[in-house]
Every structure is written in C-alpha cells, then in structure tokens.
Amino acid sequence: MLLDRKRINKWAKWVALILAVVFAGGFLFMGVGYGGAGFNVSEAFSSCAGKDTTANPQTPEEKIKVFEEQLALNPNDVTALLGIATVYQQEGDRTNLLKAASYLERVLQVDPARKEIYLRLANLYLSSEVADYGKAAQVLNKATAVDPDNPDVFLKLGIAQRNLGNTSAALLAWQRYLTLAPDGDMADVIREQVELLSQSATTTTSSVATTTSTAGSTTTSDVSSATTSSTVVTTTTTP
C-alpha cells in the first residue's frame, strides 16, 4: 500500500510538471513561473504616463498605446517593453503570446542580466499555445550562463530538449537540475526520468553495436566465399 502511494505521488508530481508547462502562458502575467516577481501593469502605466493622472486606459489597445508612446521617446525603456509584453500575454492566444515574446526578447537585448526574464520567456515558448521548444531551448541555454545556479533553468531546459528529441542534452540538463536541487519538488520524478532515458540510450547503443558487428561478420563471410570460389576456378583451369 505504501509503495502504491509512492508511485501515485510520483505520478502526480510528473502530471503537475506537465500541467505547469502546458498552462505556463496563462500563469505568467500573474507573476508565477519566473521568480515570483509579478509585473504590475498599472504601476508601469503610471510611470510611463508621467504627470497625466487623468488618463485611465481601459482596453489593451489603450494601454499599449501609452507604452508605445514612451518607447517612441526611449526605445530601450524596459518598463514600457515589459508593460506591452504583459498586456499581450494577458490576451492569451498564440498571436498575442508571440508578440509578447518579441518584446521580452527586446528586454534581454537591452539588459541581458535580467535573470527572471529568461524563465518568463522560456515559459511562454513552452506553453501549449506556442510550443516552440527550439526557441525555449535557445533562451534557456543563454540562461544557464546568466543564472547557472538556478535549478528551474535546467529543469525546463531538460523539458525543451526532451520535446525536441535531444535525449543526451535532456539528460545533461536534468542531471544538473538534480545536482542543484537533489531534494527539490520534482527531484524524484526527474531522477526516474533520467534513469529511464539512460537505460534507453544504453539499449540503443548496444543495438547499434550488435548491428555493426553482424554486418562485419557478413562481410567477412562474403569475402571468404569469394576467395573459395576463386580457388575452385583456378584449380579447374589448371591442366
């Protein structure tokens, strides 16, 4: 009974991880999934609106217009860039999420040291609406240099690489995650996945080696047969 409970708990954690990725895009604007620091659109608007307290944009278009006006004055205004990205993320559909991603990319161009933005952008690419695992992997690979001790970076890098079919890269990322967070919430699940992937990789390598060996034996046999045939012909034609 205890064993069954352990299995159920592991399965529940794995399902939770998958759901976290699937719904990441929906959680981002609330501040979940990228360091816990939510971005307050109202405060950002107040900052960009300056002293004009009469303006009170209600629609996404009105909010974006205010931020765009600020960007016209300063294209590198991180507050305005994040404000637009957040408004687009709140819309939730693929088209708007891709627009949000483009503004988050601009934030990293302006300030590559913004650690929390890498995970926020990666979560967006990993979301079910976007599901661009290649771009997620690119962002997370950059994050490993900027934030090398953050286990979440390697956890999600492993997910991206696994979805791309890059087993070796997924193993490396998840092994690093386990080094950084051996007792993390997802440690048991990831440890199990690492073991399964390692066994799969070993089996595949063994299969390839066997096939190569068999092919070599066949070649040797063919050569031997050819040599024998040549000997027979020579013996027959000798007077």
N, C-alpha and C positions, 0 to 999 in steps of 0.2 A: 504493500500500500504506500509505504514511504517512497519507494522507487518510482511508483506511478506519479506521485505528487511532484517529485523532482523533474520527471520528464515533462509533466504538464507545465511546470513553472518555466522550464527552458523553452518549451514551445511558445508559451505566452510571451516571453521576452522577445523571441525571434519575430513573432507576429507584430509585436509592439514596434520593433525596429522598422519592419517593412511599412507599417502604417505611418510611422513618423516620417519616412521618406515620401510616401505617397501624398501625404497631406502637408508636407513642408511648406509648399507655396501658400497655403491658406493660413499657416501659423505665423509666417514671417512678419507681417505687418503689426502683429501684436507683441513682437519682441521675443518670440520663442524660437530657439534654434540657432541664435548667433550671439551667444554671450549673455543673453538675458537683458540686454540693454535696448529697450524698445525705442523707436523713433517717434517723437511726438510731432505730428503734422501741424497742430495748432500753434505750438511754440515756434516751430520753424517758420510758419506763415507770419507770425507776429514779428519775428526777427527780420524777415525779408520785406514786410510791409512798412517797416520803419515807424514813423510817427502817425501814419494814416490809420487811425483806430476806427474810422467809420466804415472802412471796407470790411466786409464779412463774407468771403466767398463760401458758397454752399455746395456747388457742384464740383466734380472732379476737374472739369474743364476750367472753371474759375480759379481753382487752387493752382492748377498747372500754369495758368496764365501769369499769376503773380510770381511764381518761381522762375518762369521763363524770362520775365522782365528783369529779375535780379541777375540771371545768367547773361543777359544782354550787356549788363554793366560789368559783370565779372564772370567770365566763362568757367572759372575754376572755383566758384563758390560751392564748397562741399555741402553746406546746409541746403542750398537750393537743389543741388543734384540729388541728395538723399530725399528731399521733400517730394520731388517728382517721381522718383523710384517708388516711394512708399504709396503715393496715390495710385500709380499704375498697378502695384501689387494688390491693393485693396480691391481692384476690379476683378482679379482672379482668373480671367480667361487667358488662353495661350498668347494671343496677340499682345495684350497689355503686359503680361509677365515678361515677354521678350523685350518690350520697351523698357520695363523696369530694369532688366538685366543690362541693357545698353548704358543706362545711367549709373548703375553700380560699377560697371567697367570703367566709366569715366572717373568715378570717385577714386578707384585704385590707381588710375593713371596720374591723378593729381596728388594722391597721398598713398603710396604703396605700403605704408606702415600701418594702415588701418586694419588690424587683425580681424576684427569682428565682421568686416565686410566680405572677406573671403568666404567665410562659412555662410553668411547670408546669401551671397551669390551662388555658392555651390548648392545650397538647399533649394534655391529657385530652379537651377538646372536639373536637380534630381527629382523635382516634383512631377507628379503624374501628368500634369498639363503640358510640361515642356519635355521632360525625359530626354535631355541631351547629355548623355553620360560622358561623351567625349569632352565637351566643354567643362563639365563638372570636374573631370579628372585634371584638366589643364589648370583650372583655378586652384584646386586642392594641392596639386604639385607645387604651385607657387607658394601656397600657404605653408607647406612644410618647411620652406626656407625662412619665412617671416615668423611663423609660430610653431617651431619644431617640437615643443613640449606639450602641445595641445592634443590629447588623445582623440577628441572628436574629429579632428582633421584627418587622422589616419583611419578612423572608423569609417568615415564617409568616403575616403579615397578608396578603401577596400571595396565598398559597395559599388562605386562607379566602375572600378576596374573589373569587378566580377560581372557586372552587367555588360561590359564590353568584351567579355570572354578572355580577358588577360589574367589567367589563373596565377601565374608567377607574381605579377605585380600586386594582385589582390592579397596573396599570401604575405608578401613583404609588408604591405600596409597594415594588415591585421596583426601580424607579429609585433610590429612597432606599437600598435594600439595596446596589445597585451603587456608589453614592457612598461608602457606609461601608466596603464590602468589595470593592473592584474586583478584587482578586486572591483572593477567597475561594474555598473549595472548590466552591461552586455558582455562582460568578460567570459562567462560560462558558455554563452551561445557562440561567440566568436571563436573561442577555443575549440569548440566542437566542429565548427565550420573549417577551421584551419586543419584539423586532423583529417576531415573528410577530403578536403582539397589535396592535402599532402598524399593521402593514400591513392587518390585518383591520378595524381601526377606520376607517382611511382609505378602504378599499374600500366599507364600509357607508355612510360619509358621502357618498361620491361617488355611490353608487346612489340614496340619498335625494334628493340634489340633482337628479339626472337625472330621477327620477320627478316631482318638483315642477315642473321645467321643462317636461316633457311635458304635465303636467296644465294648466299655464298656457297652453301653445300650443293645447290642445284647447279651452279656454275661449274664447280669442281667436277661434278658427275658428268656434265656435258663435255668438259674438256677431256676427261678420262675416256668417255665413249668415242670421242673423235679420234683420240690417239690410238685406241684399239682398232677402230675401223681402218685407219691409215696403215697400221701394221699388217692387217689381213690383206689389204690390197697389194702391198709391197711383196708379201710372201707369195701371193698368187701369180704375180707377173714375173717372178724370178725363175729363169729356166733351170 
